[in-house]
Amino acid sequence: RTREQLLVAAADLGARRDVRDAVCPLWQVPYAKQLSTKREKVEEALRQLTRDVAKNCKRAKKGGNGGTWRWPTWIAEANRRGKTAAPVEGIVRSPVLEGYRNKSEFSVGPDADGLATVGFNVGLFKQGVTAIASPEECRHISPAAKTLAAALQAHLRAEAAAAAAGAVAGTEGAGSEDGAGDGNLSLPVWDKRRG
């Protein structure tokens, strides 16, 4: 297989991945483990902050900046508590585990099969994945947002079906450049380079 064929195959595989893996990567992990993983990430970020500040302080001291230079007092405290810049009391468990997302920004575009879809990107554009997948299986999306996405998606697909039926009947627009006659609703593409 050629390099181009391999890239297309990889993009197709990416387009068919589970939307939950793209938008909520810990969805398969038990909630207690998610909380401990999040705590570990916060602690590591605080340790990295301590390392970076200590490194810059050493550099400043070595450079002779300031005659009465002293270490920040919190560095000594951080060293006593495992090098974290601040104490981590814990991660607060949420009382709501489903439908809690109160803001959802959906994309509109073709799914892996070319049908107009409202939902989330399932891959990276730089890897050639431009497919959109429905948010229906995402636990964190509110039922209201899912209903709105489904309604818009149904409308877009009905428009595509009507355009396809018109093309079969030989009405205007059949086989047009916008793809309206091929059964898929052609969505306009915005080129952000042109504004």
C-alpha positions, 0 to 999 in steps of 0.5 A, a space after each residue: 500500500 502506498 503512503 497515501 493509502 495508509 494515511 487515508 486508512 488511518 484517518 478512516 480508523 480515527 473517524 470511526 473511534 468512539 466519541 467518548 474516547 475523544 471528549 471524555 477519555 476517562 469515561 471507562 475508568 471507575 469514578 474513584 480511580 478518576 479522582 485519584 488520577 486527577 489528584 496525582 496530576 494536580 500534585 505533579 503539576 504543583 511539584 513541577 511548579 516548585 522545580 521550575 521556581 527553584 531552578 529560576 531562583 538558583 539561576 538568579 542567585 548564581 547571576 548575582 541578582 540582588 544583594 540580600 537575596 533569599 529563597 521564597 519561604 514557600 519553597 522550604 514548606 514545599 520541600 517538607 510536604 513532598 515538593 508540592 507548591 501548595 498542599 493538596 487537600 483532596 479532590 471533591 467528589 461531584 454529587 452529579 455524575 451524568 448530564 452535568 455539562 452545562 455548556 456544549 459546543 457542537 460541530 456540524 459536519 459529516 460523520 465517518 459515513 458522510 452523513 450530516 452530523 451534529 456533535 464532536 470531532 473524533 480526531 485531529 484535523 492534522 491527522 486527516 480526521 474531520 469526522 463528527 460523531 453524535 454526543 448521544 453516548 456521552 454521559 456528561 452532556 445534558 439531555 437538553 443539549 443532546 435533544 437540541 443536537 439531535 433535532 438539528 441533525 435530523 433537520 440537516 439529514 431531512 434536507 439532504 434526503 429531500 435534495 436527494 429525492 429532488 435529484 432522483 426526480 430530475 429537479 433543479 440542483 441534481 448533480 450540482 457542485 454543492 453535492 445536493 444531488 448525491 444524498 449528502 447535504 453539502 455544508 459550506 466550508 469556512 476558510 478562516 484564512 480569508 475571514 
